[in-house]
Each structure stands twice: as C-alpha cells, then as structure tokens.
Amino acid sequence: RASCPRYELMVMYGKKMNKKNTSDKQSKSLFELGDLDEEESEESVPVSQTQTTSSASSSKQSALSVSQLKAQVRDLVANTDMGLIFGEDGTEEEDEIESVLEQLEDINAEKKPAKSNKLVGTWDLVYTSASLTRFFKGMTAVHKFLPSGKCTQIVLTIGDLESTESELVEKICALGNAIKFDVKVNSRWKAKTDSMFALEHDRIQIGFYKGFADSWKPIRAFNLFDVTYLDDDLMLCRGQTGAIQMWKRIE
C-alpha cells in the first residue's frame, strides 16, 4: 500500500500532541504536589514555633501567677465553711477549686516539704474535700451530741523537727455560741518520705474527759499528709484517698 504524505504528517502531529499533553499533565501534577508540600511546610513551621512559644509563655505565666492563684482560691473557698457545706456529689464550684489547687501543686517549689522547717508552725484548715470530714461535719463529731452544735475551726500545730510534737484542735460551739470549748488531740508527727508525713494520735481531751484518740473514727481523715504544695503561708496536702486539705499559716 502506497503511503500518503498527508496521512503520515497527521499521524506524526497526533503523536507529538499526545506526548506534549502527557508531559503537561505530569508537570502540572508535580507542580500541584510541590504546592502541597510548600503548604504543609508553611503550616508545620508556625505550629512548632507556636508550641514552643506557648510552652515558654505558659511556664512564665505559671511562675508569675502563684500569688494570683492563691488569691483566687482563697476567694473561692471563703464561704464554703472549710468545704463542709458540700456533699458527696461534686459541684462545678468544687471542680473550680480543685482546678486552681492542682495548678498550685504543679508549680510547687519545695522539693522536700515533709522535712522542711516551713512545715513547723500553726495551720488553720481552710478547705477540705475529705468525705469523712464532710460526713461528720468536723474532726471528731463531738458537736453532734450538742444542741445546735457546730465545728467552727480546725487547727494543726506542728512542733520543731526534733521534738515531732503536734496538736490538732477543733473549736466547737453550741446553742448559738452560748457554749464554746476546744477538743484537743495530742499527736506525734513523723516524716514517711520527703513529701509525706503521718500523725500518730495519742490522747483526746474534751473538757475534763481524756481518752485514746485512735478510737475516734473521724480523726482518721487527719492521719496521713502528702504535702503537695508548701510555702511560707500556704500548705496543700493529699490524704490516703486523694482528698485535698488546704491550710493557711496563722500566728
């Protein structure tokens, strides 16, 4: 069969166009992939920088906000009657208190609080989430045997590191403050670890009555203290169940 010059030109032109289109598609695909890589690269750099900046900013903010956190939590617990107004079911207010206290625990600067001289002194219980203390509405439940009786304050005094003497005092009132007296529990404290100390309760005194303190179930909430935050005027402790106690130093 004789070849037709016109037909051969058309075939050659068609092959050339197909090759060009294929090359254009490949170039376009590569170009699009290049754009995608650039977009991912552009996005990844700011994220890394943002995380680093955010971390540094967060650390700086935490270091500078200790006094603000302490002021905030004191306002939150001011009208909670040492946390005794709360029941077993959690509330949003409790969650907010717990959140601020956890932030303070995270920035605790005292590495060995149970062996620190800052521990020595007199501490006033400001807030507790211990279910045992909340159930009995106090440290010993003595007030429940009195008309309109109420626990108004719980104070812990820790002696020097050598004597290990300590004392828990629960202030009781009844009949609308017509009756006032203290319940005293003599104890010895002992460091279990660098951050944990235990109170070994000895005797309890209620007026003229004296007895063994270990027979009083409510006091068990004050047996073990895992100190999670300590400074010159504030101490946070966790008990055996993880419940928190917030103490402020008093003169």
C-alpha positions as CSV (number, residue, x, y, z in Angstrom):
1,R,0.0,0.0,0.0
2,A,1.4,3.4,-1.0
3,S,1.8,5.8,1.8
4,C,0.1,9.1,1.8
5,P,2.3,12.0,2.8
6,R,-0.7,13.9,4.2
7,Y,-1.7,10.9,6.3
8,E,1.8,10.4,7.7
9,L,2.0,14.1,8.7
10,M,-1.3,13.8,10.5
11,V,-0.1,10.7,12.5
12,M,3.2,12.3,13.4
13,Y,1.4,15.5,14.6
14,G,-1.0,13.5,16.7
15,K,1.8,11.6,18.4
16,K,3.6,14.8,19.1
17,M,0.4,16.4,20.6
18,N,-0.3,13.4,22.8
19,K,3.3,13.4,24.1
20,K,3.0,17.1,24.9
21,N,-0.3,16.7,26.7
22,T,1.1,13.9,28.8
23,S,4.2,15.9,29.7
24,D,1.9,18.9,30.6
25,K,-0.2,16.7,32.9
26,Q,2.9,15.3,34.6
27,S,4.3,18.8,35.1
28,K,1.0,20.0,36.4
29,S,0.8,17.1,38.9
30,L,4.3,17.7,40.1
31,F,3.6,21.4,40.4
32,E,0.5,20.7,42.5
33,L,2.4,18.3,44.7
34,G,5.0,21.0,45.1
35,D,2.4,23.5,46.2
36,L,1.0,20.9,48.7
37,D,4.5,20.3,50.1
38,E,5.0,24.0,50.4
39,E,1.7,24.5,52.2
40,E,2.4,21.7,54.6
41,S,5.9,23.1,55.2
42,E,4.5,26.6,55.8
43,E,1.9,25.2,58.2
44,S,4.3,23.0,60.2
45,V,6.7,25.7,61.0
46,P,4.3,28.0,62.7
47,V,2.8,25.1,64.7
48,S,6.2,24.2,66.1
49,Q,7.0,27.8,66.8
50,T,3.6,28.3,68.4
51,Q,4.1,25.2,70.7
52,T,7.5,26.4,71.8
53,T,6.3,29.9,72.3
54,S,3.1,28.7,74.1
55,S,5.2,26.4,76.4
56,A,7.6,29.2,77.3
57,S,4.7,31.6,77.8
58,S,2.9,29.1,80.0
59,S,5.9,28.5,82.2
60,K,6.5,32.2,82.6
61,Q,2.8,32.8,83.4
62,S,2.8,30.0,86.0
63,A,5.9,31.3,87.6
64,L,4.4,34.8,87.9
65,S,0.9,33.8,88.9
66,V,1.4,32.0,92.2
67,S,0.1,34.9,94.3
68,Q,-2.8,35.3,91.9
69,L,-3.7,31.6,92.1
70,K,-3.6,31.8,95.9
71,A,-5.8,34.9,96.0
72,Q,-8.2,33.2,93.6
73,V,-8.6,30.0,95.6
74,R,-9.0,31.9,98.9
75,D,-11.9,33.8,97.3
76,L,-13.4,30.5,96.1
77,V,-13.3,28.8,99.5
78,A,-14.2,31.8,101.5
79,N,-17.8,30.9,102.0
80,T,-17.6,27.1,101.9
81,D,-17.3,26.6,105.7
82,M,-14.0,24.6,105.3
83,G,-15.6,22.7,102.4
84,L,-18.2,21.2,104.8
85,I,-21.1,22.7,103.0
86,F,-20.5,20.3,100.1
87,G,-21.9,16.8,100.0
88,E,-20.6,13.7,98.4
89,D,-21.7,14.7,94.9
90,G,-19.3,17.1,93.1
91,T,-20.3,20.5,92.0
92,E,-18.9,23.0,89.5
93,E,-17.7,25.2,92.3
94,E,-15.7,22.2,93.8
95,D,-14.3,21.5,90.3
96,E,-13.1,25.1,90.0
97,I,-11.5,25.0,93.4
98,E,-9.8,21.7,92.6
99,S,-8.5,23.1,89.3
100,V,-6.8,26.1,90.9
101,L,-5.3,23.9,93.7
102,E,-3.9,21.5,91.1
103,Q,-2.2,24.4,89.3
104,L,-0.5,25.3,92.6
105,E,0.5,21.7,93.1
106,D,2.1,21.7,89.6
107,I,4.4,24.6,90.5
108,N,5.4,23.5,94.0
109,A,8.9,24.7,94.5
110,E,9.5,22.9,97.8
111,K,11.2,19.6,96.9
112,K,11.2,18.0,100.4
113,P,8.2,19.6,102.2
114,A,7.9,16.9,104.9
115,K,11.4,17.7,106.0
116,S,11.2,21.4,105.7
117,N,11.3,23.9,108.5
118,K,8.4,25.7,106.7
119,L,6.2,22.8,108.0
120,V,6.7,23.9,111.6
121,G,4.0,26.3,112.9
122,T,0.3,26.6,113.4
123,W,-2.0,25.9,110.5
124,D,-5.7,26.7,110.1
125,L,-7.8,24.4,107.9
126,V,-9.4,26.5,105.2
127,Y,-10.8,23.8,102.9
128,T,-11.1,20.0,102.7
129,S,-12.6,17.6,100.2
130,A,-12.3,14.6,102.6
131,S,-15.6,12.7,102.6
132,L,-15.1,11.6,106.2
133,T,-14.7,15.1,107.5
134,R,-17.6,16.3,105.4
135,F,-19.8,13.5,106.6
136,F,-19.2,14.2,110.3
137,K,-19.1,18.0,109.6
138,G,-15.8,18.2,111.6
139,M,-12.8,16.5,113.0
140,T,-14.4,14.5,115.9
141,A,-18.2,14.8,115.5
142,V,-18.4,15.8,119.2
143,H,-20.6,18.7,118.3
144,K,-23.3,16.3,117.0
145,F,-24.1,15.5,120.7
146,L,-24.9,19.1,121.5
147,P,-28.0,21.2,120.6
148,S,-27.2,23.3,117.5
149,G,-23.6,22.2,117.9
150,K,-21.1,23.1,115.2
151,C,-17.4,22.7,114.4
152,T,-16.2,26.2,113.6
153,Q,-12.4,25.7,113.2
154,I,-9.7,23.1,112.9
155,V,-6.2,24.0,113.8
156,L,-3.0,21.9,113.4
157,T,0.2,22.8,115.3
158,I,3.4,21.2,114.2
159,G,6.4,21.3,116.6
160,D,10.0,21.6,115.6
161,L,11.6,18.9,113.5
162,E,13.4,17.3,116.5
163,S,10.5,17.0,119.0
164,T,7.9,15.9,116.4
165,E,5.2,17.0,118.8
166,S,1.9,18.1,117.2
167,E,-1.6,19.0,118.2
168,L,-5.0,19.1,116.5
169,V,-7.6,21.5,117.9
170,E,-11.2,21.5,116.9
171,K,-13.2,24.5,118.1
172,I,-16.8,23.7,119.0
173,C,-19.8,26.0,119.6
174,A,-23.4,25.2,120.6
175,L,-26.7,27.0,121.4
176,G,-25.7,29.9,119.2
177,N,-22.2,30.5,120.7
178,A,-23.6,30.2,124.3
179,I,-21.3,27.2,124.7
180,K,-17.7,27.2,123.4
181,F,-14.9,24.8,124.0
182,D,-12.0,23.0,122.3
183,V,-11.4,19.4,121.5
184,K,-7.7,18.7,121.6
185,V,-5.8,15.7,120.1
186,N,-2.2,15.2,121.1
187,S,-0.1,13.6,118.4
188,R,3.4,13.0,117.1
189,W,4.3,13.6,113.5
190,K,6.7,11.5,111.5
191,A,8.1,12.0,108.1
192,K,7.4,9.0,105.9
193,T,9.1,10.3,102.8
194,D,10.4,13.6,101.5
195,S,6.9,14.8,100.8
196,M,4.7,12.7,103.2
197,F,4.3,12.8,107.0
198,A,1.9,10.9,109.3
199,L,0.3,11.9,112.6
200,E,0.3,9.3,115.3
201,H,-2.6,10.3,117.5
202,D,-2.2,9.7,121.2
203,R,-4.8,11.2,123.5
204,I,-8.0,13.2,123.0
205,Q,-9.2,15.7,125.5
206,I,-12.8,17.0,125.7
207,G,-13.2,19.3,128.7
208,F,-12.3,17.1,131.7
209,Y,-12.6,13.9,129.6
210,K,-9.4,12.3,128.3
211,G,-9.2,9.1,126.2
212,F,-7.4,7.4,123.4
213,A,-7.6,9.2,120.2
214,D,-7.3,6.2,117.9
215,S,-10.9,5.1,118.9
216,W,-12.4,8.2,117.2
217,K,-13.1,7.3,113.6
218,P,-13.5,10.8,112.2
219,I,-9.9,11.7,113.2
220,R,-8.6,9.1,110.6
221,A,-9.0,11.8,108.0
222,F,-6.0,13.5,109.7
223,N,-3.7,10.5,109.8
224,L,-1.6,10.9,106.6
225,F,-0.5,14.1,104.9
226,D,1.1,14.0,101.4
227,V,2.3,17.6,101.1
228,T,1.8,18.7,97.5
229,Y,2.5,22.4,98.0
230,L,4.2,24.3,100.7
231,D,5.4,27.9,101.1
232,D,5.6,30.5,103.9
233,D,1.8,30.8,104.4
234,L,0.1,28.0,102.5
235,M,0.1,24.2,102.7
236,L,-1.7,21.7,100.5
237,C,-2.0,18.1,101.5
238,R,-3.5,14.9,100.0
239,G,-4.8,12.2,102.2
240,Q,-5.0,8.4,101.7
241,T,-7.9,8.7,99.3
242,G,-6.5,11.6,97.4
243,A,-8.8,14.2,99.1
244,I,-7.2,17.6,99.5
245,Q,-6.7,19.8,102.5
246,M,-5.8,23.4,102.3
247,W,-4.2,25.0,105.3
248,K,-3.1,28.6,105.9
249,R,-0.5,29.6,108.4
250,I,-1.7,31.6,111.4
251,E,0.3,33.4,114.1
